[in-house]
Amino acid sequence: MSLADEQERGRRATAILSDPILKEALNEIRNSYITAWSQSDDSDADLRERAFFLLRAVDAFEGHLKSLVTTGEMATRQVTDPYR
C-alpha cells in the first residue's frame, strides 16, 4: 500500500473516530455490557464471560481504527520528511 493510501486511510479513520454518532454508539454498547456484567446473578458466569468478550470486541474495533490513524500519521511524516 502506498504512503498516500495510508494517509487517506488514516484521515478516514480519524473522521470515523471523531463522529459523535460512533462515539455515542460505542459508549452505549460498552455501558450495556458493563451493566449486564455488574447486574448479573452470582450464578451467571456465562453472562459475565460473554459481556467480557463483547467488551473486548468493541475495544478491538476501536483499536483497529486508532491503529489506522497512527499509520496514517507515520505515512504523513515520511512524506513530509523522508529522512527522519
C-alpha positions in Angstrom: 0.0 0.0 0.0 1.3 3.4 -0.9 2.0 6.2 1.6 -0.8 8.2 0.0 -3.2 5.3 0.6 -2.0 5.0 4.2 -2.5 8.7 4.7 -6.0 8.6 3.3 -7.0 5.6 5.4 -5.7 7.5 8.5 -7.7 10.5 7.6 -10.8 8.4 7.1 -10.3 6.6 10.4 -9.8 9.9 12.2 -13.1 11.1 10.8 -14.9 7.9 11.8 -13.5 8.1 15.4 -14.5 11.8 15.6 -18.0 11.1 14.6 -20.4 11.8 17.5 -22.8 9.1 16.5 -20.0 6.5 16.6 -18.8 7.8 19.9 -22.3 7.6 21.3 -22.8 4.1 19.9 -19.5 2.8 21.4 -20.3 4.3 24.8 -23.8 2.9 24.9 -22.6 -0.5 23.8 -19.8 -0.5 26.4 -22.2 0.7 29.1 -24.8 -2.0 28.2 -22.2 -4.8 28.6 -20.9 -3.3 31.8 -24.4 -3.1 33.2 -25.1 -6.7 32.1 -21.9 -7.8 33.9 -22.5 -5.8 37.1 -26.2 -6.7 37.4 -25.7 -10.4 36.7 -26.6 -13.0 39.3 -23.7 -14.7 41.1 -24.5 -17.9 39.3 -24.5 -16.4 35.8 -20.8 -16.8 34.9 -21.7 -17.3 31.3 -23.3 -13.9 31.0 -20.3 -12.2 32.6 -18.0 -14.0 30.3 -20.0 -13.0 27.2 -20.1 -9.4 28.4 -16.3 -9.5 28.9 -15.6 -10.9 25.4 -18.1 -8.4 23.8 -16.3 -5.5 25.6 -13.0 -6.8 24.2 -14.5 -6.9 20.7 -15.6 -3.3 21.0 -12.1 -2.4 22.2 -10.6 -4.3 19.3 -12.8 -2.5 16.8 -11.8 0.9 18.2 -8.2 -0.1 18.5 -8.0 -1.1 14.8 -9.3 2.3 13.8 -6.8 4.0 16.1 -4.0 1.9 14.5 -5.0 3.2 11.1 -4.8 6.8 12.4 -1.3 6.1 13.7 -0.2 4.5 10.5 -1.6 7.5 8.5 0.3 9.9 10.8 3.6 8.0 10.3 3.0 8.0 6.5 2.5 11.7 6.6 5.8 12.1 8.5 7.5 10.0 5.9 6.1 12.1 3.1 6.9 15.5 4.7 10.4 14.4 5.9 11.5 11.2 4.3 15.0 11.3 6.0 13.6 11.3 9.6 
